[in-house]
Structure formats: structure tokens, C-alpha cells
Amino acid sequence: MTRIKRGYVARRRRTKMRSFVSTFQGAHSKITRTITQQKIRAWFSAHRDRGRQKRDFRRLWITRINAVIRAIRVSYSYSKFIRDLHKRQLLLNRKIIAQIGISNPNLLYMISNEIIK
């Protein structure tokens, strides 16, 4: 029988995988079997952490709002501030309120005064 040379398909697939994991250390970027495992693990972590990132940022915004609100008024808390926002039907999300609180606390003070009235 004549010798059959393999095509370039498998090599091209492995090269594509290696380009994905090129920044990984050691065997995780060299050995094909390990590359496949690490690629699956990276995809899993990325999928999980996209949801985690949303939770973490929401916690950060809530913490910032609470800190600014308490610095402005001693007896006013985050939960009361958000409740009053909803009562007055002001459609400001937590990200925007946190940015306002960092960049211009006086504006947040004015907003809270308007809410209380």
C-alpha cells in the first residue's frame, strides 16, 4: 500500500487552539490535550464571571451611594433614599447615581432634598 500523508486540517485546528491559549503558562499552552482542557475551563470561568461581574458592580454602586448619602445627611440611609426615589418615580439607576455621587456630591444632595420635600 502506498503511504497516505495526512492533510493540514488537524494541524490548522491545533494551531487555532494554540493561538487561543498562547498566553497560558507551561504545558497549558504547549500540549494539545492540556490546551483543550484549559480552553474549556477558560470558557466556563468567563461565562460564570460575566454574571459575577454584574453582581460585583451593583454592590460597588450601592456601597458608593450609601457612603455619599451618609456623608451628606447623618440620619439618611441608602434604603430610604432608593425608596423615596421610587415613590417620586425618578428613573435613575444605581450606576448613574453612584457616578453623580462621586463627581458632584452637591448635586446628589440637591436631589435628596427634592425627594424629601
N, C-alpha and C positions, 0 to 999 in steps of 0.2 A: 504494500500500500504506500501511496505517496504521503509525504508529510503535509499536514494541513496547518498553515500559520493562522493564529488567532487574529481576529480583527482588532480595531482600535476602540471598540465600543466600551469594553470593560476598563481599559486604561483611561479613556476620557471620563467615565463615571467616577473613577477613583481620583483623578486629577481635580474634578469638580468638588468632590468631598474634601480633598486636602486644602483647597483654597478656602473653604468654609472654616476649617479648624486650624488655619495656618498660625494663629496667634496662641494656640494652646501649647502647653509645655510638655517636653519629653515625648514619650510614646503616644500621647494623646493626639499628636499631630503627625506621627510617622507611620504607625501600624494601622492597616486598613480596618481590622476588626475593632480595635480600640477607637478609631475615628468614628465608626458607625455608632458605637455605644455613647460616645461623648456628644455626638451630634444630637442623638435622641434626648439625652439628658439636658443639653442646652436648650432645645426646643421646649421641653417640659418646663424648665425653670423660667424661660421667657414668658410662656403662657401664664404660669402661676403668678409671676411677679408683675404682669400688667394689671391684674386685679389688685394685687397688693399695693402697687404704686398709687392707685386711685384712693384706697383707704388711707395710706400714709399722708397724702397731700391734704385730704379732707381733715384729718387730725391736726395737721400743721396749721391749716387756716383757722380751725376752731380755737386752737391754742393762742394764735396771734390775736384774734378778735377778742377773746376773753382777757388777754393781757392789756390790750389797749382800752377796752371798756372799763376794766377795774382801775386803770391808771387815771382815766378821766373822772369817773364817779366811783366813790368808795363803796357805796351800797347797791351797786347795779351789777348784775351778773350776765353772762353770755346767754343763758337760757331765757331770762326775762327780755333781753334785747331782741333775740330771734322771735320770741312770742309776740312782742309788740310790733316787730316788722310785719309779721303775718297778719296781725289784726288790722294794721293800716294798709295792707295789701301792697307793700312796696316790694317789687320784684328785683331784689339784689341778691345774687348768690354769694356764698361764703368766700369764694376766691376774690371777687371784686371788693367785698367789704374788708378783707384782710389787706389787699393792696392799698385801699384808701387809708386804712389804719396805720400802715407803715409809712406811706408817703406824706399823708396830711392828716394827722390826728385831730386837728381842729375841725376839719370837715366832718369827721365821724362824730365829734362832739355836737356839732350843729344838727346832724341827722338824728342823734339820740334825743336831743332836746325837742325836735319837731315831733318825734314819735311819742314822747311823754305827754305833750300838750293835748 
